[in-house]
Amino acid sequence: MESNKIMQDRLRRINVRHDLIEIAKLIELCFGDVLDESGRAAIREMRMMSRAGPFLWLMSLFPIGNPSWQYGFVYVSSGLIVGNIGAQPINSTMNTWLIANVAVHPDYRRQGIARQLVIAALDSIESRGATRVILQVDIDNTDAASLYRQIGFETLTIRTIWRRRSKHVTEHTSFQAPVKIRQALRADWPLEYSLLDKYSPEGLTWTAPLQIKHLRPSILRDIGHFITGNQEERWLILRFGEVVGWVYILSSSSTADQIRWVVAPPWRSALEHELLKYALNRLGDSNCNVWIEHPDGDANRFLHQHFFESTRTLRWMHIDLPYESQKVHRLSLELH
């Protein structure tokens, strides 16, 4: 009983009105060397929200789209936050959740803290009726991947983030018949959705919606791009009139431009390189700062050819709920 009390004292839910500054410091300490623009933006948001006071209470009324720390846990030792895990739903039915920022202070690692944090998050998410949880882990973080596998997570896909920071002229010739490319109209969304739903890998990208339906064109989406100064292009690739590919180009006014593509498997080797050249050509003068997140594999070769450098490779993992929580808890106790 006493040991349970000590564990409870150390592991608790995040208090969003008091913990955010310490959590931000911990995440910077653990992930500072790999944080990208979105990661640094999340840190800034966390620090800004720590000063929001009672306003934070209102966020609990709108669970979808909230920062990942709202439903997370912290591990406290000697009054200091030395461990953190974030969790948030990623769809409106709240049946799929994302775990993020599993961080443990270097001085407190290999003490079972990460395991306790993950189990606490899974139990909490399961109690809310969720049926699936996903997360990502750096490909070289073998200890974390091993922990997740012991708990029951399985690999979905491996994706690499590529970055090009200097301008290069990219030549592109017209697609040869029977292949044609045309800009997607709003009425083409069913065609886009069908292709993406069938062929896009899990975790479309880290910064884009993880649910394909959230990419649906809409007036609100157009307004959002107008406010931010971003420009979005969607193109369909057709072969004998059948949609076999899709390319997405986002010109950003404040961060790096983005390129994404999805191609039906029979035509990937023939079309992927051409789609990259087409997208870079469309970006024109703004193609000096571009990032791409794409499944690791055959595309690596021609990304290198166009002066992209791999900056981070991530393993996406998932677990179905309910998971074997009692087995995991027993394993956790045996390891201690």
N, C-alpha and C positions, 0 to 999 in steps of 0.2 A: 504493500500500500504506500509506504513511504517513497519507494523508488518511482512509483507512478506519479506521486505528487511532485517529485523533483522534475520529472520529465515534463509534466504539465506546466510547471513554472517556467521552464525554458522554452517550450514550444507553444506559440500562441498565434492567433490571427493578427494580421496587420492592423494597426490603428492608423488610419490614413491622416488623422489630424496631428499625429506626433512622430510617426516613424519615417516619413518620406526623406528627410534630409540624411539620416543615417543610412537608409537603403541606397540612396543615390551615391553616397561615398563608397559603400560596399561594392556596388556594381562597377563603379569606375575602377576600384582597386582590382577586382577580379577580371574585368573584361576590357579595361582601358585600351589595351594594345590592339584590339580587334573591333572596337566600336565604329560603325559607319555613321553616315549622316542621320539615319533614322534612330540609331541607338543614342547618339548624342542629343538628338531632339527629345527623345524620351527622358533623358536625364534632366534636360532643361525644364521640361514640362513638370517633372516630379518636384523640382525645386520651386517652380512657380506655384504649383498647387499646394505646396506645404504652407504657403502664405495665404491661402484662400479661406482659411477658417471655416465657419459654418457652411459655406458654399459646398464643401465636400460632401455634406450630408445629402444634398440634392442628387449627387451623382448615383447614389445607391438606388434611386428610383428608375434609372435608365441603364440597365445592365449591359445592353449590347453596345459595343464600341467604346466602352470605358477602358482606361489603361489596365495593363495586365496585373498591376500590383493591388487592385482593389479587393480581389478575392483570395489573396495570397496569405502566406504565413511567414513569421520570422522566428529565428532561434536566438535566444538571449542568454548571454553568459556574463555574470558580474555586472549586470545592468547595461551591457553593450549588445547591440545587434551584430551577431557574427555569422548569421545565415539568413537567406531569404529565398522565397519562391513566389512567383506571380502566377495567376491563373485568371482566365476570362473566357466567356462563351464567344464563339465566332460565327454563330448563326442565330436567327431569330427564334428558332425552336429550342435553343439552348441545349441541344443534344450532343453537340461537338464542342469541345473546349481546347484551349491552347495553354500549355504550361511554358513559362518563360522565366529567364533570369534566375536559374538555380545557382545561387552564389554562396560560397562558404569562405570566410576569411582564411587566408593561407595558414595562419597559426592554429587553426581549429580543424583542419582537414584530417581525414582518416580516423574520425571519431564516430562515424555513423550519422552525422548531422544531415548530410544531403539525403540519405535514405529516409530519415524521419520526416524531412520536409516533403519529399515526393509522396510518401505514403499518406501524410496528412492532407495534402492537396487532392490526391486521388479519392480518398474517403469523402472529403467535403464535396468534390465534384459529383461523385456517385450519388450522394445523398440528395442532390438537386435534380436527379433524374437523367443525368447525361448517360450516353451510351458509348462515347468515344473520346479519347484524349490524344492530342498530338504534341510533339515537341521537336526541337532541333538541337543538335550538338555538333561541335567542331569535329571534323573527321579524325584529327589526331588526339582528341580527348578520349583515349581508350578506357580510362578509369570510369568516366561518366557513362560512356556507352555500355560498359560491362554492368554497371549498376542498373541502368534502365532495362537491360536484357534480363537480369536476375528478377526484376520486379514483374516482367512480362511484356515489355515493349518490344516491337519488331520493326525492322527497317522498312520504310516505304520507298524512299528514293535517296539518291545522293546528288546534291546540287552544288555547283560552283558559282561564286560571284566573280565576275570579270569586270575590269575597269580599263578604260582608255582615256588618258589625260592629255594627249596632244593631238593636234589636228593632222589628218592625213587625207589625201585625195583618194576617193573610192570610186572606181569606174564601174558602171553597171550597164550592160546591154539589155535590150528588151527580151522578155521571156519568149521562148520559141513555141510556136503552135505544136500541140494543142493546148498548151498551158497559157492561161491569161490571168491577169491580176486587175482587180478593180476595187475602188474604195467601198467599204461597207456602208450601207444606208441604215437608217434607224429601223426600217422594215426588215432588214436582214438579220436582226438579232436571233430569231429561231435557228438560222443557219449557223451563226457563230456559236450559239449555245450548244447545238448538237455536236459540232466538231470538238469544242473544248471539253464537253462532258465525256466524250468518247475517248479522246486521245491525250488530253493534257495530264501531266504527272501530278501526283499529290503535292500539295503545297505550291500552288501556281507561282507565287513568289512570296518572299517574306513580307515585303511592304505593300503588296497589292492584296485585295480581298482573297481570303483562302476559299471562299465559296464563289464559284463561277458566276452565279446569278447576280452577285453584287457588282459585276462589271457591266450590267445591262445599261445601255444608253438611256438617259432621261434628261428632262429639263433641269432638275436639281443638279445632276452631274455636270451639265453644261454651265450652269451658274457657278458651281464650285471652281471649275477650270477658269472661268472668266475672272473670278475674284483673285485667284492665285496667279493668274497670268500664264497658266500652262496651256499647251495645245496638244490635243489627243487625236491620233489617226489610227484607223482600223482598216485593214486591207484583207480581202478574200482572194485566195488563189484557187482557180478553177481549172479542171482538166476535163475536156469534153463536157463542160457545163456542170460537173460535179465539184463541190467544194472539197478540196484536199488539203488546204492550208490556210493559215491565218497569221498575220503579222500586226503587231501593235507598236506604235511609236508615241512616246510622250516627251514633248519638248518642255523642259522645266525652266522657269524663270529664276529659280533660287537654288536648285540642286542639280545633280547630274541628270542628263537625259536618259531615258530608259527605252530598251528595245526588248520585245518578247515575241516568240513565234511558236506555233504548234503546227505540225505537219503529220498527216496520216502516214503510218509506218512504211507502206510500199514506196512512198515518194520522198522520204526524208533525205536519203543520200543524194538525190538529184536536185532537191529544192532548197535545203537548209542554207547552204552557202549563198545561193542566189538571193534568198530573202534577206540575209544579213547585209549583203552589198546594196540591195535595194533600199533598206531602211537607212543605212549610213548615207547613201546618196540623197535620200529625202531630207535628212537632217542638215545637209549642206554645210554652211559656215558654222553651225553650232555643234558640229560633231567632234569637238575637241575634249568633251567631258561626258563620256557615255558609260553607263553600267548595264550589265546583263547578268541575270541569274538564270542558269540553265542546267538541265541534267548533265552530270559529268559523263563524258564519253566521246563519240565521234566528232562532235562540234568543236572540241578543244583544239584540233589541228588548225582549222581555218580561223578560229578566233585569234590564235597566235599570229597567223599570217596577216591579220589586220591590226596588229600591235596592241591587242588586249593582253592584260596580265591578270592572272588569277590572284585574287586577294583573300579569298576564304572559301573553303569547301565544307559544306554542312550535311550531316546525316539527318534526314527527317525520319522520326520514329512514331509509332502509334500503339495504343493499347485499347482493346474493347472492354467495356464495362457491362456487368460487374466483373471485376478481376478477382483472382484468388487471394483476397486480402488476408485471410487467416494464415495461409501458407507463407505469404510475404512477411507478416508480423513474426511468425515463428522463426523464419530464416534470419530476420533482423536480430532477434534475441540471441540466436545461436552464434551470430557473428560477434556478439558482445560478451 
